[in-house]
């Protein structure tokens, strides 16, 4: 029965994405409406020691996520080097294990909160409540140097990174299969093991069985070569500046910008222990139905760029009032708008011009 419900949900999601794209003025929104990847996070049976050595048996009991792809998806070639991740949890922490294939391990930044992505790095983005505001970012290089920050909202909506925010209980360790900053040999990979306390993410209780979060991972990889025995970024001779970095991710948003939290993958917490019975991922209803709200959001932003104001009705956006059982209402001024999605069970989805996405479930009587 559970597998049947899951299949119905997947089919509904694909159908909804098809309907939404058909209503748009073209295919320009397809990459922003595609289904996202998912992963079930099981409980660890034994304590996880953050040493980068990955000796705990529970890590062997859980699968890797899909290998990373280019941030723009199929538009660009597959990454040169493999990147993959596993996850576990206990009552108070989320554990992440990342393995990055790398023939030349390079890192020099060694001070907390330097802009780590100016070198090769691994990045974690987490939005526990899925409202697309107040989310968290962690960046680490091969020297285990951390940049941690909190975002009140995405940069596109005027958000500014709070680099002064610190994840007080965070722990990480890096293990190298190779040598750091030695261009004379060929390395294999570097592995990151990390612990992120739920409390640091402003989650003050263990996620319940079946609870979902928005999360994604990114890897920044620069083109480098050897100059005077050291690694340096390769420069474009026509500009004198380094070539743009490669961005490899778990769930490609379809554009070169990780700060689209609605496009992140999803994890589902399970009370089952690693290695026991597997659990199917259940896509949240708001993730499926919310696609239409996000289409309204994207089209409203485009409409305002062209017309200097937000649209007052769906007709101006070339959208229908009701699609796939979701009735849409919008209200707008020149500078603000709210879109409301009314579901058949009485639940309400809301989105506004800042990208704040909220779910209000029907009150049980």
C-alpha positions in Angstrom: 0.0 0.0 0.0 2.8 2.4 0.9 4.6 1.8 -2.5 1.3 2.3 -4.3 0.7 5.7 -2.6 4.3 6.7 -3.3 3.9 5.8 -7.0 0.6 7.8 -7.2 2.4 10.8 -5.6 5.3 10.6 -8.1 3.0 10.4 -11.0 1.0 13.4 -9.7 4.2 15.4 -9.3 5.3 14.7 -12.9 1.8 15.5 -14.2 1.7 18.8 -12.2 5.1 19.8 -13.6 3.9 19.1 -17.1 0.8 21.1 -16.6 2.6 24.1 -15.1 5.2 24.2 -17.9 2.5 24.0 -20.5 0.8 27.1 -19.0 4.0 29.2 -19.0 5.0 31.4 -21.8 7.7 28.9 -22.8 10.1 26.4 -21.2 12.0 29.0 -19.2 10.7 27.7 -15.9 11.1 24.0 -16.4 14.4 23.8 -14.6 12.8 25.5 -11.6 9.8 23.2 -11.4 11.4 19.8 -11.9 11.1 17.2 -9.1 13.9 17.3 -6.6 16.1 14.4 -5.3 15.5 12.8 -1.9 17.2 10.6 0.7 16.0 8.8 3.9 18.3 9.5 6.9 18.4 6.6 9.4 19.4 6.6 13.0 22.9 5.5 14.0 23.0 2.5 16.4 26.4 3.4 17.8 28.1 6.8 18.5 29.7 8.5 15.5 33.3 9.7 16.2 34.2 12.7 14.1 37.7 11.8 13.1 37.4 11.6 9.3 38.4 7.9 9.4 34.9 6.5 8.8 35.3 3.4 10.9 31.8 3.1 12.3 29.8 0.2 10.9 26.7 2.3 10.5 28.3 4.3 7.7 28.6 1.0 5.8 24.9 0.3 6.4 23.5 3.4 4.5 23.7 4.2 0.8 25.4 7.0 -1.0 23.3 9.7 -2.6 23.5 10.1 -6.3 26.8 11.4 -7.6 27.0 15.1 -8.0 26.1 16.8 -11.4 26.8 20.2 -12.8 24.8 23.0 -11.2 23.1 23.7 -14.5 22.2 20.0 -14.9 22.3 18.4 -18.3 23.1 21.7 -20.0 26.8 21.1 -19.0 29.1 18.1 -19.1 29.3 15.8 -16.1 31.8 16.7 -13.4 35.4 15.7 -13.9 35.7 14.1 -10.4 33.2 12.1 -8.4 31.5 13.6 -5.3 29.1 11.6 -3.1 27.5 11.9 0.4 25.9 9.8 3.1 23.9 10.9 6.1 22.9 9.6 9.5 21.3 11.1 12.6 20.9 10.5 16.3 18.7 12.2 18.9 20.6 15.5 18.7 22.7 15.6 15.6 22.8 15.3 11.8 25.9 13.5 10.5 27.3 14.0 7.0 30.0 12.0 5.3 31.3 13.4 2.0 33.9 11.8 -0.3 35.5 14.0 -3.0 37.7 12.5 -5.7 40.6 14.8 -6.3 43.9 14.1 -8.1 45.5 17.3 -6.7 44.3 18.2 -3.1 44.8 22.0 -2.6 43.9 24.3 0.2 45.6 27.2 2.0 42.9 29.1 3.9 43.3 28.2 7.6 41.3 30.9 9.4 37.6 30.5 10.4 35.1 32.4 8.3 37.4 33.2 5.4 35.6 33.0 2.1 36.3 29.3 1.6 34.8 29.0 -1.8 37.6 31.1 -3.2 39.4 27.7 -3.0 38.2 24.2 -3.7 35.6 23.4 -1.1 32.5 21.3 0.0 29.3 23.1 1.0 26.2 22.2 2.9 22.9 24.2 2.7 20.1 23.4 5.2 16.5 24.8 5.6 14.9 22.7 8.3 11.4 24.2 8.1 11.3 24.6 4.4 10.0 28.2 4.4 13.0 29.3 2.2 14.0 31.9 4.9 16.4 31.6 7.8 18.6 28.9 6.4 22.2 27.8 7.1 25.4 27.3 5.1 28.6 25.4 6.0 31.7 25.5 3.8 34.9 23.4 4.4 38.2 23.0 2.5 40.8 20.2 2.7 42.5 21.9 5.6 39.2 21.5 7.6 38.8 25.3 7.7 35.1 26.3 8.2 33.0 29.1 7.0 29.5 29.0 8.6 26.8 31.5 8.1 23.0 32.1 8.3 20.9 33.7 5.6 17.7 35.6 6.6 16.5 35.1 3.0 18.1 34.5 -0.4 20.3 37.1 -2.0 17.7 37.5 -4.8 15.3 38.9 -2.2 17.8 41.2 -0.5 19.2 38.8 2.0 22.7 39.3 3.4 24.9 36.6 4.8 25.4 36.7 8.6 28.9 35.5 8.7 29.1 36.4 12.4 26.7 33.5 13.2 28.6 30.5 14.5 27.5 26.9 14.7 28.8 26.4 18.2 28.4 22.6 18.4 29.6 21.8 14.9 32.5 19.3 14.5 34.3 18.2 11.4 37.4 16.2 10.4 39.1 15.7 7.1 41.0 12.6 6.0 43.3 12.8 2.9 44.2 9.9 0.6 47.1 11.8 -0.8 49.2 14.8 0.2 48.1 18.4 0.7 49.5 21.1 -1.6 52.1 18.8 -3.2 51.9 19.0 -7.0 54.6 16.4 -7.5 52.3 13.4 -6.9 48.7 12.3 -7.7 46.2 12.1 -5.0 43.0 10.0 -4.7 40.4 11.8 -2.6 39.6 13.7 0.6 36.8 12.7 3.0 34.9 15.0 5.3 33.0 13.8 8.3 30.8 16.3 10.2 28.4 16.6 13.0 25.7 19.4 12.9 23.7 19.7 16.1 20.0 20.2 15.6 20.1 23.0 18.2 22.6 25.0 16.1 19.9 24.9 13.4 17.3 26.3 15.8 15.7 22.9 16.0 15.2 22.1 19.6 13.9 18.5 19.4 14.7 15.4 17.5 13.0 15.5 14.1 9.9 13.2 14.2 9.7 10.0 12.2 8.9 11.0 8.6 9.8 14.7 9.0 11.4 16.3 6.0 14.0 19.1 5.6 15.3 21.0 2.6 19.0 20.3 2.1 21.6 20.3 -0.6 25.3 20.0 -1.2 27.7 21.8 -3.5 31.4 21.4 -4.5 33.4 24.3 -5.8 36.4 23.2 -8.0 38.8 25.7 -9.6 41.1 25.0 -12.6 44.6 25.0 -11.2 48.2 24.5 -12.4 51.7 24.4 -10.9 53.7 27.6 -10.7 57.0 27.6 -8.8 56.0 24.4 -7.1 52.7 25.7 -5.9 49.1 25.4 -7.0 47.6 28.6 -8.7 44.3 29.2 -10.4 44.5 29.1 -14.2 43.9 32.6 -15.6 42.1 33.6 -18.8 44.8 35.4 -20.8 42.2 37.7 -22.4 41.0 39.0 -19.0 43.9 38.3 -16.6 41.4 36.8 -14.1 40.9 33.2 -13.1 38.5 31.1 -15.1 35.1 30.7 -13.4 34.9 27.8 -10.9 33.1 24.6 -11.5 30.0 24.1 -9.4 29.0 20.5 -8.8 25.9 19.7 -6.8 23.5 17.0 -5.6 20.3 18.5 -6.9 21.0 20.9 -9.8 18.8 24.0 -9.6 19.4 24.6 -13.3 21.1 27.9 -12.9 24.5 29.0 -11.3 23.0 29.9 -8.0 22.7 27.7 -4.9 20.6 30.2 -3.1 17.3 28.9 -4.5 16.3 26.8 -1.4 13.1 25.7 -3.1 15.3 23.8 -5.6 17.2 21.9 -2.9 16.8 18.2 -2.4 14.9 16.8 0.5 15.7 14.4 3.4 13.3 12.4 5.4 14.2 11.4 9.0 13.5 7.8 10.0 13.3 6.3 13.5 14.6 3.1 12.0 18.2 2.2 12.7 20.8 2.0 10.0 20.8 -1.5 8.5 17.3 -2.4 9.5 14.2 -2.4 7.3 14.3 0.3 4.6 11.8 3.1 4.5 10.3 4.7 1.4 10.6 8.4 1.0 7.2 10.1 1.1 7.1 13.4 -0.9 5.4 16.1 1.2 2.1 17.3 -0.2 3.3 20.9 0.0 6.3 20.1 -2.2 4.0 18.8 -4.9 1.2 21.4 -4.7 3.7 24.2 -4.0 5.1 24.0 -7.5 2.2 26.0 -8.8 2.8 28.7 -6.1 6.5 28.9 -7.2 5.4 29.3 -10.8 3.3 32.3 -9.7 6.3 33.6 -7.8 8.7 33.3 -10.8 6.2 34.9 -13.2 5.5 37.7 -10.8 9.2 38.6 -10.5 9.5 38.6 -14.3 6.3 40.6 -14.6 7.6 43.3 -12.2 10.9 43.5 -14.0 9.1 44.2 -17.3 6.2 46.4 -16.0 7.5 48.0 -12.8 4.7 46.4 -10.7 3.3 43.1 -9.7 0.3 41.6 -11.5 -3.1 42.0 -9.9 -4.5 38.8 -11.2 -3.6 35.4 -12.7 -4.8 36.4 -16.2 -2.0 39.0 -16.4 0.4 36.1 -15.6 -1.2 33.9 -18.3 -2.2 31.4 -15.6 -5.5 29.6 -14.7 -7.2 30.1 -11.4 -7.3 26.3 -10.7 -4.8 23.6 -11.8 -4.5 20.0 -10.6 -7.0 20.6 -7.7 -5.2 23.8 -6.4 -7.2 27.0 -6.4 -5.1 30.1 -6.6 -5.8 33.6 -5.3 -3.5 36.5 -5.5 -3.5 40.1 -4.1 -0.9 42.7 -5.0 0.3 46.2 -4.8 3.0 47.7 -7.0 5.7 46.5 -4.7 4.2 43.5 -2.8 2.1 40.4 -3.5 0.7 37.4 -1.8 -0.4 34.2 -3.6 -2.6 31.7 -1.8 -3.1 28.1 -2.8 -6.2 26.4 -1.5 -6.1 22.6 -1.4 -9.1 20.4 -1.4 -8.5 19.2 2.2 -8.8 22.8 3.4 -5.0 23.4 3.8 -3.5 26.6 2.5 -0.1 27.4 0.9 1.2 30.9 0.9 4.0 32.7 -0.9 4.9 36.4 -1.1 7.4 38.6 -3.0 10.2 37.8 -0.6 9.9 34.0 -1.4 8.6 33.2 2.1 6.7 29.9 1.7 4.3 28.8 4.4 1.9 25.9 4.9 -1.2 26.2 7.0 -2.9 22.9 7.6 -6.6 22.6 8.2 -7.4 22.7 12.0 -8.8 19.3 13.2 -12.2 19.8 14.6 
